[in-house]
Structure formats: C-alpha cells, structure tokens
C-alpha cells in the first residue's frame, strides 16, 4: 500500500491510452524491473494460466512484430497499475 493513500480508500484505476507517451522516467522504471516476458506479464497483472496468456498474445497476431506490440501493451498495463497504486517499483 502506498503511504500517500488514506487507509480504507481505493484509488481509481485509470486506463492509459496509447496516445499518451511513456515518459523517460516511466521507461527507466520499466527497464530496470524485468529480464523476460514472463516477468513483465507478472508485473502487468496477467494471470499465469496458459489460456489467459494465450488470450492476451493472440490479440496481437495481426501486427508485424507480435512481440513488440505485446510488450508495449504490457508496459502500459504495468504503468496503469503504478498510477492507481496497485504496484510500486521502488
């Protein structure tokens, strides 16, 4: 739980849009915290079962670079969790 959040109150989860750029600070935080796609999936809150992982990745099958598109979305999901106080990368 974050120290700046009053006890008993939940922070509203906001969805980052793809138009909103990832700042250098956000990018640096994300780059330091994982070494593989599985770790990034975990930080993004993706369920660990195979079906959930398949359902996530199959939505990017039409992209030329599936991995880059999926990783970009996972990074946005991680940042959404940080923004609403569900995750802290300190």
C-alpha positions, 0 to 999 in steps of 0.5 A: 500500500502506498503511504500517500493513500488514506487507509480504507480508500481505493484509488481509481484505476485509470486506463492509459491510452496509447496516445499518451507517451511513456515518459523517460522516467516511466521507461527507466522504471520499466527497464530496470524491473524485468529480464523476460516476458514472463516477468513483465506479464507478472508485473502487468497483472496477467494471470499465469494460466496458459489460456489467459496468456494465450488470450492476451498474445493472440490479440496481437497476431495481426501486427508485424512484430507480435512481440513488440506490440505485446510488450508495449501493451504490457508496459502500459498495463504495468504503468496503469497499475503504478498510477492507481497504486496497485504496484510500486517499483521502488 
